[in-house]
Amino acid sequence: MTATRRFLRPGIASVTAVAVLLGLTSCNSPAPSKTATGAGTGAMAGAVVGGLGAGATGGNTSTGVLAGAAAGALIGGVVGMVKDSKERKEQDRLAQERAYQQELARKRAEEAKRKAEIEEELAVTQGFRISEMELADAQKKVQQANERLQKLKEERTAALNKKRSLDEANEKLLLTEAEIARMEEELARLKSDDAAATALAPASAAGSDRTSTPSAGSNKAPGAP
């Protein structure tokens, strides 16, 4: 057990030294690549495994550490190199795609500019062929068309106003007729009630007179012949 500890202590010290050295190297690099990172990680793992393995088998711990670090660095470097290659390919693809899109946009802009220039030149050529009389005639036609359009709009507005006025008149007529019917019914009821009251008034008066006038027999004294 004591011998094993004696072997392990130098191995652990060597592994620690290698890890610190690789860590400082990675920290000093501003942006380490995947290859360097993989090599450093592999070297640290290899150094640990090599040192522990050599110490456990009774071999030279320092030699085991160095051999493990070298093997780990090689394997880690290969893995990191593959990752770097993939990233570079992806970046190249994206760069090519951006360049293609930029070139396509530039070509489209140039094509649109050339088309506009051709259309402008064609318009200038046609303008030289237009006479003043032709221009005046076209402007007169435009004015007449505008006047015709304005007249049609006025006719449409007048027809719409007539329809609205007729609808309002019909609505008012219905309301007025309904009010007339209501008032006629009310007045007829009131007249009927007044006629009934007038017919009952003379009968009531006659009954009242008979009640207030005494009879001849009632004025005689008791016992008189």
C-alpha positions as CSV (number, residue, x, y, z in Angstrom):
1,M,0.0,0.0,0.0
2,T,2.8,2.4,0.9
3,A,4.6,1.5,-2.3
4,T,1.5,2.2,-4.3
5,R,1.2,5.7,-2.7
6,R,4.8,6.4,-3.5
7,F,4.1,5.7,-7.2
8,L,0.8,7.6,-7.2
9,R,2.1,10.8,-5.7
10,P,4.6,11.6,-8.4
11,G,2.0,10.6,-11.0
12,I,-0.6,12.9,-9.5
13,A,1.9,15.7,-9.4
14,S,2.9,15.2,-13.0
15,V,-0.8,15.1,-14.0
16,T,-1.5,18.3,-12.1
17,A,1.5,20.0,-13.8
18,V,0.4,18.9,-17.3
19,A,-3.2,20.0,-16.6
20,V,-2.1,23.4,-15.3
21,L,0.2,23.9,-18.3
22,L,-2.5,23.0,-20.8
23,G,-5.1,25.1,-18.9
24,L,-2.7,28.1,-19.1
25,T,-2.1,27.6,-22.7
26,S,-5.8,27.5,-23.5
27,C,-6.5,30.6,-21.4
28,N,-3.8,32.6,-23.2
29,S,-5.3,31.8,-26.6
30,P,-8.0,34.4,-27.4
31,A,-10.2,32.0,-29.4
32,P,-8.8,28.4,-29.4
33,S,-10.0,26.2,-32.2
34,K,-11.7,22.9,-31.7
35,T,-8.5,21.2,-32.6
36,A,-6.5,22.9,-29.9
37,T,-9.3,22.5,-27.3
38,G,-9.7,18.8,-28.2
39,A,-5.9,18.2,-28.0
40,G,-5.8,19.9,-24.6
41,T,-8.7,18.0,-23.2
42,G,-7.4,14.7,-24.6
43,A,-3.9,15.4,-23.2
44,M,-5.3,16.0,-19.7
45,A,-7.4,12.9,-19.8
46,G,-4.6,10.9,-21.3
47,A,-2.1,12.2,-18.7
48,V,-4.5,11.2,-15.8
49,V,-5.1,7.8,-17.2
50,G,-1.4,7.2,-18.1
51,G,-0.2,8.4,-14.7
52,L,-2.7,6.3,-12.8
53,G,-2.0,3.3,-15.0
54,A,1.8,3.5,-14.6
55,G,1.5,4.0,-10.9
56,A,-0.8,1.0,-10.5
57,T,1.4,-1.3,-12.5
58,G,4.6,-0.2,-10.9
59,G,6.0,1.6,-13.9
60,N,7.5,5.0,-14.4
61,T,4.8,7.5,-13.5
62,S,6.3,10.4,-15.4
63,T,6.7,8.3,-18.5
64,G,3.1,7.1,-18.2
65,V,1.9,10.7,-17.8
66,L,3.7,11.9,-20.8
67,A,2.7,8.9,-23.0
68,G,-1.0,9.2,-21.9
69,A,-0.9,13.0,-22.5
70,A,0.6,12.4,-26.0
71,A,-2.0,9.8,-26.9
72,G,-4.8,11.9,-25.5
73,A,-3.7,15.0,-27.3
74,L,-3.5,13.1,-30.5
75,I,-7.0,11.6,-30.2
76,G,-8.5,14.9,-28.9
77,G,-6.7,16.8,-31.7
78,V,-8.2,14.5,-34.3
79,V,-11.7,14.9,-32.9
80,G,-11.3,18.7,-32.7
81,M,-10.0,18.8,-36.2
82,V,-13.1,17.0,-37.5
83,K,-15.3,19.5,-35.7
84,D,-13.2,22.4,-37.1
85,S,-13.6,21.0,-40.5
86,K,-17.4,20.8,-40.2
87,E,-17.6,24.3,-38.9
88,R,-15.4,25.7,-41.7
89,K,-17.6,23.9,-44.2
90,E,-20.8,25.4,-42.7
91,Q,-19.3,28.8,-42.6
92,D,-18.1,28.5,-46.2
93,R,-21.6,27.4,-47.2
94,L,-23.2,30.4,-45.4
95,A,-20.7,32.8,-46.9
96,Q,-21.4,31.4,-50.4
97,E,-25.2,31.7,-49.8
98,R,-24.8,35.4,-48.6
99,A,-22.6,36.2,-51.6
100,Y,-25.1,34.6,-54.0
101,Q,-28.0,36.5,-52.5
102,Q,-26.1,39.8,-52.7
103,E,-25.1,39.1,-56.3
104,L,-28.7,38.3,-57.2
105,A,-30.0,41.4,-55.5
106,R,-27.4,43.5,-57.4
107,K,-28.3,42.0,-60.7
108,R,-32.0,42.6,-60.1
109,A,-31.3,46.2,-59.2
110,E,-29.3,46.7,-62.3
111,E,-31.9,45.1,-64.4
112,A,-34.7,47.3,-63.0
113,K,-32.5,50.3,-63.6
114,R,-31.9,49.4,-67.2
115,K,-35.6,48.7,-67.7
116,A,-36.5,52.1,-66.3
117,E,-33.9,53.8,-68.6
118,I,-35.3,52.0,-71.6
119,E,-38.8,53.0,-70.8
120,E,-37.8,56.6,-70.3
121,E,-36.0,56.7,-73.6
122,L,-39.0,55.2,-75.4
123,A,-41.3,57.8,-73.7
124,V,-39.0,60.6,-74.9
125,T,-39.0,59.2,-78.5
126,Q,-42.8,59.0,-78.5
127,G,-43.0,62.6,-77.1
128,F,-41.1,63.9,-80.1
129,R,-43.8,62.4,-82.3
130,I,-46.7,64.1,-80.4
131,S,-48.0,67.4,-82.0
132,E,-49.5,70.3,-80.1
133,M,-52.8,69.8,-81.7
134,E,-52.9,66.1,-80.6
135,L,-52.0,67.1,-77.1
136,A,-54.7,69.8,-77.0
137,D,-57.3,67.4,-78.3
138,A,-56.4,64.8,-75.7
139,Q,-56.6,67.5,-72.9
140,K,-60.0,68.6,-74.2
141,K,-61.3,65.0,-74.2
142,V,-60.1,64.7,-70.6
143,Q,-61.9,67.8,-69.6
144,Q,-65.1,66.7,-71.3
145,A,-64.9,63.3,-69.7
146,N,-64.4,64.9,-66.3
147,E,-67.5,67.1,-66.9
148,R,-69.5,64.1,-67.9
149,L,-68.4,62.2,-64.9
150,Q,-69.3,65.1,-62.6
151,K,-72.8,65.3,-64.2
152,L,-73.4,61.6,-63.7
153,K,-72.4,61.9,-60.1
154,E,-74.8,64.8,-59.6
155,E,-77.6,62.8,-61.2
156,R,-76.9,59.9,-59.0
157,T,-76.8,62.1,-55.9
158,A,-80.2,63.7,-56.9
159,A,-81.8,60.3,-57.5
160,L,-80.6,59.1,-54.1
161,N,-81.9,62.2,-52.4
162,K,-85.3,61.8,-54.1
163,K,-85.5,58.2,-52.8
164,R,-84.6,59.3,-49.3
165,S,-87.1,62.2,-49.4
166,L,-89.8,59.8,-50.6
167,D,-89.0,57.3,-47.8
168,E,-89.1,60.1,-45.2
169,A,-92.5,61.4,-46.6
170,N,-94.0,57.9,-46.5
171,E,-92.8,57.4,-43.0
172,K,-94.2,60.7,-41.9
173,L,-97.6,59.9,-43.6
174,L,-97.9,56.6,-41.8
175,L,-97.2,58.3,-38.5
176,T,-99.6,61.1,-39.2
177,E,-102.4,58.7,-40.3
178,A,-101.8,56.7,-37.1
179,E,-102.1,59.8,-35.0
180,I,-105.3,60.8,-36.9
181,A,-106.9,57.4,-36.2
182,R,-106.0,57.6,-32.5
183,M,-107.4,61.1,-32.1
184,E,-110.7,60.2,-34.0
185,E,-111.1,57.2,-31.7
186,E,-110.5,59.4,-28.7
187,L,-112.9,62.1,-29.7
188,A,-115.6,59.6,-30.7
189,R,-115.3,58.1,-27.2
190,L,-115.5,61.4,-25.5
191,K,-118.5,62.5,-27.6
192,S,-120.3,59.3,-26.7
193,D,-119.6,59.8,-23.0
194,D,-120.9,63.4,-23.2
195,A,-124.2,62.4,-25.0
196,A,-124.8,59.7,-22.4
197,A,-124.3,62.3,-19.6
198,T,-126.6,64.7,-21.3
199,A,-129.4,62.1,-21.7
200,L,-129.2,61.2,-18.0
201,A,-129.3,64.8,-16.8
202,P,-133.1,65.6,-17.4
203,A,-134.2,62.4,-15.7
204,S,-132.2,63.1,-12.7
205,A,-133.7,66.6,-12.5
206,A,-137.3,65.4,-12.7
207,G,-136.8,62.9,-10.0
208,S,-135.3,65.6,-7.8
209,D,-138.4,67.9,-8.4
210,R,-140.8,65.2,-7.4
211,T,-139.0,64.6,-4.3
212,S,-138.8,68.3,-3.2
213,T,-142.6,69.3,-3.9
214,P,-145.1,68.2,-1.0
215,S,-148.5,66.7,-1.8
216,A,-151.8,68.5,-1.0
217,G,-152.9,66.0,1.5
218,S,-149.7,66.2,3.4
219,N,-150.3,69.9,4.3
220,K,-153.5,69.2,6.3
221,A,-153.5,69.1,10.0
222,P,-154.1,65.9,11.7
223,G,-157.7,65.3,12.3
224,A,-159.0,67.9,9.8
225,P,-161.8,66.8,7.5
